[in-house]
Amino acid sequence: MEQREKDKEKGNERWSGAIANLSEMATNLDSLQKLLIKKAVYVDDETFAKASLGSEQARRIKILEQRVETLERELDAAISAAAHARTEKRQAEAAQKTAELRAQEITRELENTTKVFELHMEELRAKQEEISKRDKDIKLLEAVIQTLGGKESRSANG
């Protein structure tokens, strides 16, 4: 799309140049016609050559001025594009820095969550060990009770 705009701009510049040339030719024709009407057209070859040279130089100057204007517009467009690119770069850098800070924050949160999880796991293991120990104690007590209960029933029977 950008290439199409450049081509369109070049086409417009060519048309502008062609119209300017036609306008200049019309002006020159009017001048020649006025000179013919006044009958002051007769000049020697040297004067005619100088006038032709001056006219050609004026035409070249006009073309060069148009080219300078075109280059100035292109330069302005390039400066604007560069400024826009710099702005986008700064925005991208700011977004990247924000993303990096967010990633660091999430990493810290994960590390903290991991530590809390580890503490809970240690606490659960300790409680499980305590439960296992109490379970063993209960089984031992039950065995003692059964043993003592068995002796009592034997002494009562015997």
C-alpha positions as CSV (number, residue, x, y, z in Angstrom):
1,M,0.0,0.0,0.0
2,E,2.9,2.3,0.8
3,Q,4.4,1.7,-2.7
4,R,1.1,2.6,-4.3
5,E,1.1,5.9,-2.4
6,K,4.6,6.6,-3.6
7,D,3.7,5.7,-7.2
8,K,0.7,7.9,-7.0
9,E,2.8,10.8,-5.5
10,K,5.3,10.4,-8.3
11,G,2.5,10.4,-10.9
12,N,1.1,13.5,-9.4
13,E,4.5,15.1,-9.5
14,R,4.9,14.2,-13.2
15,W,1.5,15.7,-13.9
16,S,2.4,18.8,-12.0
17,G,5.6,19.1,-13.9
18,A,3.9,18.6,-17.2
19,I,1.2,21.2,-16.4
20,A,3.9,23.6,-15.3
21,N,5.8,23.0,-18.6
22,L,2.6,23.6,-20.6
23,S,1.9,26.8,-18.6
24,E,5.5,28.0,-19.3
25,M,5.0,27.1,-23.0
26,A,1.8,29.0,-23.1
27,T,3.5,32.0,-21.5
28,N,6.3,31.8,-24.0
29,L,3.9,31.6,-26.9
30,D,2.0,34.6,-25.7
31,S,5.2,36.5,-25.4
32,L,6.2,35.5,-28.9
33,Q,2.8,36.5,-30.2
34,K,3.1,39.9,-28.6
35,L,6.5,40.4,-30.1
36,L,5.2,39.4,-33.5
37,I,2.4,41.8,-33.2
38,K,4.9,44.6,-32.3
39,K,7.1,43.4,-35.1
40,A,10.1,43.3,-32.8
41,V,11.0,39.6,-33.5
42,Y,14.0,40.2,-35.7
43,V,17.2,39.6,-33.8
44,D,20.6,38.4,-34.8
45,D,21.7,34.8,-34.3
46,E,23.9,35.6,-31.3
47,T,21.0,37.4,-29.4
48,F,18.7,34.5,-30.3
49,A,21.2,32.0,-29.0
50,K,21.6,33.9,-25.8
51,A,17.9,34.2,-25.3
52,S,17.4,30.5,-26.1
53,L,20.2,29.6,-23.6
54,G,18.6,31.8,-21.0
55,S,15.2,30.2,-21.6
56,E,16.7,26.7,-21.4
57,Q,18.5,27.6,-18.1
58,A,15.3,29.0,-16.7
59,R,13.5,25.8,-17.6
60,R,16.2,23.7,-16.0
61,I,16.2,25.9,-12.9
62,K,12.4,25.4,-12.7
63,I,12.8,21.6,-13.0
64,L,15.5,21.6,-10.3
65,E,13.3,23.8,-8.0
66,Q,10.5,21.2,-8.4
67,R,12.9,18.4,-7.7
68,V,14.1,20.2,-4.5
69,E,10.5,20.6,-3.4
70,T,9.9,16.9,-4.1
71,L,13.0,16.0,-2.1
72,E,12.0,18.3,0.7
73,R,8.6,16.6,0.9
74,E,10.3,13.1,0.9
75,L,12.7,14.3,3.6
76,D,9.8,15.6,5.7
77,A,7.9,12.2,5.2
78,A,11.1,10.3,6.2
79,I,11.6,12.5,9.3
80,S,8.0,11.9,10.3
81,A,8.3,8.2,9.7
82,A,11.5,8.1,11.8
83,A,9.8,10.0,14.6
84,H,6.9,7.6,14.5
85,A,9.3,4.6,14.5
86,R,11.1,6.1,17.5
87,T,7.8,6.6,19.4
88,E,6.8,3.0,18.6
89,K,10.2,1.7,19.8
90,R,9.9,3.6,23.1
91,Q,6.4,2.2,23.5
92,A,7.6,-1.3,22.8
93,E,10.5,-0.9,25.2
94,A,8.2,0.4,27.9
95,A,5.8,-2.6,27.3
96,Q,8.7,-5.0,27.4
97,K,10.0,-3.5,30.7
98,T,6.4,-3.8,32.1
99,A,6.2,-7.4,31.0
100,E,9.6,-8.2,32.5
101,L,8.6,-6.6,35.8
102,R,5.3,-8.5,35.8
103,A,7.2,-11.7,35.1
104,Q,9.5,-11.0,38.0
105,E,6.5,-10.3,40.2
106,I,4.9,-13.6,39.2
107,T,8.1,-15.5,39.8
108,R,8.3,-14.1,43.3
109,E,4.7,-15.0,43.9
110,L,5.4,-18.5,42.7
111,E,8.5,-18.8,44.9
112,N,6.5,-17.6,47.9
113,T,3.7,-20.0,47.1
114,T,6.2,-22.8,46.8
115,K,7.7,-21.9,50.2
116,V,4.2,-21.8,51.8
117,F,3.4,-25.2,50.2
118,E,6.6,-26.7,51.5
119,L,5.8,-25.5,55.0
120,H,2.3,-26.9,54.8
121,M,3.8,-30.2,53.6
122,E,6.2,-30.3,56.5
123,E,3.4,-29.6,58.9
124,L,1.3,-32.3,57.3
125,R,4.1,-34.8,57.5
126,A,4.7,-33.9,61.2
127,K,1.0,-34.4,61.9
128,Q,0.9,-37.6,60.0
129,E,3.9,-38.9,62.0
130,E,2.1,-37.8,65.2
131,I,-1.0,-39.6,64.1
132,S,1.0,-42.7,63.2
133,K,2.7,-42.6,66.6
134,R,-0.6,-42.2,68.4
135,D,-2.1,-45.0,66.3
136,K,0.8,-47.3,67.3
137,D,0.3,-46.2,70.9
138,I,-3.4,-47.0,70.7
139,K,-2.8,-50.4,69.2
140,L,-0.2,-51.1,71.9
141,L,-2.7,-50.0,74.6
142,E,-5.4,-52.1,72.9
143,A,-3.0,-55.1,73.0
144,V,-2.2,-54.4,76.6
145,I,-5.9,-54.1,77.4
146,Q,-6.7,-57.3,75.6
147,T,-3.8,-59.1,77.4
148,L,-4.9,-57.7,80.8
149,G,-8.5,-58.4,80.0
150,G,-7.7,-62.0,79.0
151,K,-5.8,-62.5,82.4
152,E,-8.7,-61.2,84.4
153,S,-11.2,-63.5,82.7
154,R,-8.7,-66.4,83.4
155,S,-8.3,-65.5,87.0
156,A,-12.0,-65.2,87.4
157,N,-12.5,-68.6,85.8
158,G,-9.7,-70.3,87.5
